[in-house]
Amino acid sequence: MSEAISATSSFHLIGADVERLERSPPRTHRAWSPDLKARIIEETFAPGANVLAIARSHDLAPSQLFAWRRKALASGMVTPLASEDSGAMRFTRFDAVRGNMVEIIVGDVVIRARSGVDAGHLAMVLRAVRSA
């Protein structure tokens, strides 16, 4: 059933050269200086800052920049800017009211429709208001 392996058998090694595919992007590990990291993180805490845009402008993955921000906040290295108006916020209280009328506001036009309105007719009215 099974044959004994002869002592004269030989092994063939297959050699391969490792090359990157033409379409695969090169991966490089970049070392960011602590000063540059701090400056980039500070940019994200500016009022109205867009973290995604800042990450892209520095050729960073947004998730990496968010991780840096979390670590900086946790370590106390940075604190978010407090708004100048630190007074108490006021909220208007309102109660939801059920009714059979809905108001749709398009620009400065108010459309009031009852619950039984034909959907096709309402769509036609909305298209007319938008085109006006």
C-alpha positions in Angstrom: 0.0 0.0 0.0 2.5 2.6 1.0 6.0 2.6 -0.5 9.0 3.5 1.4 10.6 6.8 0.4 13.9 6.2 -1.3 16.9 8.1 0.0 17.6 9.4 -3.5 14.4 11.5 -3.8 15.1 15.2 -4.2 13.2 18.4 -3.3 12.6 21.3 -5.5 12.4 24.7 -4.0 10.2 27.3 -5.8 11.7 30.8 -5.7 9.5 33.9 -5.9 10.4 37.5 -6.1 8.1 39.7 -4.1 7.0 42.8 -6.0 4.2 45.2 -5.3 1.3 45.1 -7.7 1.1 48.2 -10.0 -2.2 49.2 -8.5 -1.5 48.7 -4.8 -0.5 51.9 -3.0 2.8 52.0 -1.2 2.5 51.7 2.5 4.7 53.9 4.5 4.8 54.5 8.2 5.1 58.2 9.0 6.4 59.5 12.2 4.6 62.7 13.3 6.5 65.0 15.6 4.7 65.9 18.8 4.7 69.6 17.8 3.1 68.9 14.4 0.5 66.6 16.1 -0.3 69.2 18.6 -0.8 71.9 15.9 -3.1 69.6 13.9 -5.1 68.7 17.0 -5.4 72.4 17.9 -6.8 73.1 14.4 -9.7 70.7 15.1 -10.8 72.6 18.2 -11.2 75.9 16.5 -14.8 77.1 16.3 -16.5 75.8 13.2 -13.6 73.4 12.4 -14.3 70.5 10.1 -12.2 67.5 11.3 -12.6 65.6 8.1 -11.3 68.5 6.0 -8.4 69.0 8.4 -7.5 65.3 8.2 -7.6 65.3 4.4 -5.5 68.5 4.2 -2.7 66.8 6.2 -3.1 63.5 4.3 -4.4 61.7 7.4 -7.1 59.2 7.9 -10.0 60.9 9.8 -10.1 58.0 12.2 -6.4 58.6 13.1 -7.1 62.3 13.8 -10.1 61.5 15.9 -8.0 59.0 17.9 -5.4 61.7 18.4 -8.1 64.1 19.7 -9.5 61.5 22.1 -6.0 60.8 23.5 -5.3 64.5 23.8 -8.5 65.2 25.6 -8.1 62.2 27.9 -4.6 63.2 28.8 -5.5 66.8 29.5 -3.1 68.0 26.9 -5.8 70.1 25.3 -9.2 71.4 26.3 -11.9 72.5 23.9 -12.4 76.2 23.6 -15.3 77.5 25.7 -17.7 79.7 23.8 -17.6 83.3 24.7 -21.3 83.3 25.6 -21.1 81.0 28.6 -24.5 82.2 30.0 -27.4 79.8 30.7 -29.1 78.5 27.7 -32.8 79.1 27.4 -35.2 76.7 25.7 -38.7 77.3 24.6 -41.2 74.8 25.8 -43.8 73.5 23.4 -46.3 70.7 23.5 -46.9 68.5 20.6 -50.5 68.7 19.5 -52.3 66.0 17.5 -54.5 67.2 14.8 -55.6 66.3 11.3 -53.7 69.2 9.7 -50.0 69.4 8.8 -48.1 72.5 7.9 -45.3 72.3 5.3 -43.1 75.3 5.0 -41.2 75.8 1.8 -39.1 79.0 1.9 -41.6 81.7 3.0 -44.7 79.7 1.8 -46.8 77.8 4.3 -48.9 74.9 2.9 -51.6 73.5 5.2 -53.0 70.1 4.4 -55.6 68.0 6.1 -55.0 64.3 6.8 -57.3 63.2 4.0 -55.6 65.1 1.2 -54.8 63.2 -2.0 -51.1 62.5 -2.1 -50.9 63.2 -5.9 -52.6 66.6 -5.5 -50.3 67.5 -2.6 -47.2 66.5 -4.6 -48.4 68.7 -7.5 -48.9 71.7 -5.1 -45.4 71.2 -3.6 -43.8 71.0 -7.1 -45.6 74.2 -8.1 -44.4 76.0 -5.0 -40.8 74.9 -5.4 -40.8 76.0 -9.1 -42.2 79.5 -8.3 
